[in-house]
Amino acid sequence: AKRVLIVIPESLTHQWMVEMLRRFNLHFSVYNELQCQAIEESSQFATPFESSQLAIVPLSFLLNNPARGEQVLATPWDLLVVDEAHHLHWSEEKASAEYQLVESLAKKIPGVLLLTATPEQLGKKSHFARLRLLDSNRFNDFAEFEAQEQNYQSIVNAIDYLRSEKPLTKVGAKNTAKVFTDEADLELVQSLFEQKYEEQEKWGIKQQLIEKLLDQHGTGRLLFRNTRSAIKGFPKRKLYYTAMENCYDDYSQHPIDLQLTPERVDNFDNWTRFDMRMNWLAEKILTLVGHKILLIARNKQTILEMAETLRVKLGVHSAIFHEDLSLIERDKAAAWFADFDKGAQIMLCSEIGSEGRNFQFAHHLILFDLPFNPDLLEQRIGRLDRIGQEEVIKIHVPFFENTASEKLFRWYHEGLNLFHKTNPAAYTIFKQQKEQLLEFLSQNNASSINKELEGKEESKEQADIAVENKIEQDANIETKKTPFDEFIKQTQELSKTINQDFQKGRDKLLEYNSCRPFIAEQILNQAIASDDSSCQRFMHRMFDRYGVDYEEIRRNIEVVKPGESLKTHFPHLIEDGMSVTFERETALSNETLHFLTWEHPMVVEALDMIT
């Protein structure tokens, strides 16, 4: 694709531009109204979007400026990329403005790529609607789509037979043959059963049959979903929770959002003085000196007031990240937090901080409050729980006893086990149990975490590895079951059943389709072959020759900046200096680094300097 249009939430605009440059050395233009007006005044392009081959455009900009939306539609593109595609709401009765705009673009642009970590967040119909954007001819009937999914189990079984190292049995051959219609394929299955092939040829035939099933059934090459079971390198999680005595009035009659953020009910000016979570937070910061801490809370005003209290009470200056900051201000805050030498120890994020930004260099996550949506909770945890995270993630959760926050914590923890691992069934269960859950959360009776199951808080010296309240499940402990306990048990059973169904059907087929070992191994080998030390040696010689200073500040990370003896302009060197790495794994774990390879513009132009 030569002409690429990336449509994204406005909050991710600068991050996409920077990552395209740092990771892939692609220079994208970011469009807004001022940019469009400047292009129209200084050029003869039919539309301002023709001025760049690679364009990043916020979705909100196009929706708020219909004329610009029409211009984007009138501009030729080869590939459309839409990030956070789960925000494209659709139902058979009504489609959102966002969905309609993307649908119009998808009909005109040959290539369409939709990106989302939660494809079924709004239900199967909404997921089907996004598949319509990719292939409206194939996905034109929702009832037919559901009927097809019922047959996925037989396809998965056939693939399992073909992937097995054991000889194909008579039953296995019979069941495998049922999913093929082509005579040539049926002959291959029969030949496998009769063991007519040598070992190497046999695996080639099996792979050929598997590829054909994956392309013909399910979503084929339209949808790729990678799961943790297929991709290695994700960290483990460890939960630390603290139950506190409630210092607020009974707010059970308020909407659930306010019940979970009691400091916002009456907008207390001095809530930080009496809220026990603040004393807990202050102690946590002092205990974890030298550790980076990411704190996420729902409300912007909450984190602003927390930041001021921490500054006055502890002399702690926090990085702040919320929706009213400009894109540049957000990036500066993120960069300050990422700086291990002079940066902030803690970053305070409003809810916007739990989507799109990654901080896997930090290992401690504080959930100051809990969101009323399991997918949003997973997105919060996902800011640290990513490939490149090198340590166990410590998740800290304070909550008030006998309140909605305690019950919601228990539902997430005991019912869905979300603090320890991802749960693909979580949102499906949430939809089924939402009304019941709301009813329980609004009751002001005690939730009763079993005191006999609570652990003890460790000393400050051990707090960074201690469990504040470690639950040890003991089948011998008899406890009185409450209606809420029974509700949690129902959640556990639902979770087990739905996840088993996922593994049997469509999700297993998607997993096979998304990671094809033979192809993946070839790509991996190519990447490994390109990772050698010759590029680093070459650039060090060039830096020495032209007076560029470089210094290793941490393992595999160097600061490169103009030296006092810089002889001439050095291509793509930033005047204030830049942090670089020549090592792929390091680049993946730290998004602020420039990854120097033989394809990087600095290296390419350095080569030109000696030819």
Secondary structure, 3 states (H helix, E strand, C coil): CCCEEEEECHHHHHHHHHHHHHHHCCCCEECCHHHHHHHHHHCCCCCHHHHCCEEEEEHHHHHHCHHHHHHHHHCCCCEEEECCHHHCCECCCCECHHHHHHHHHHHHCCEEEECCCCCCCCCHHHHHHHHHHHCCCCCCCHHHHHHHHCCHHHHHHHHHHHHCCCCCCHHHHHHHHCCCCCHHHHHHHHHHHCCCCCHHHHHHHHHHHHHHHHHHCCCCCCCCCCCCCCCCCCCCEEEEEEEECCCCCCCCCCCHHHHHCHHHCCCCCCHHHHCHHHHHHHHHHHHCCCCCEEEECCCHHHHHHHHHHHHHHHCCCCEEECCCCCHHHHHHHHHHHHCCCCCCCEEEECHHHHCCCCCCCCCEEEECCCCCCHHHHHHHHCCCCCCCCCCCEEEEEEEECCCHHHHHHHHHHHHCCCCCCCCCCHHHHHHHHHHHHHHHHCCCCCCCCCHHHCCCCCCHHHCCCCCCCCCCCCCCCCCCCCHHHHHHHHHHHHHHHHHHHHHHCHHHHHHHHHCCHHHHHHHHHHHHHHCCCHHHHHHHHHHHHHCEEEEEEECCEEEEEECCCCCCCCCCCCCCCEEEECCHHHHHHCCCCEECCCCCHHHHHHHHHCC
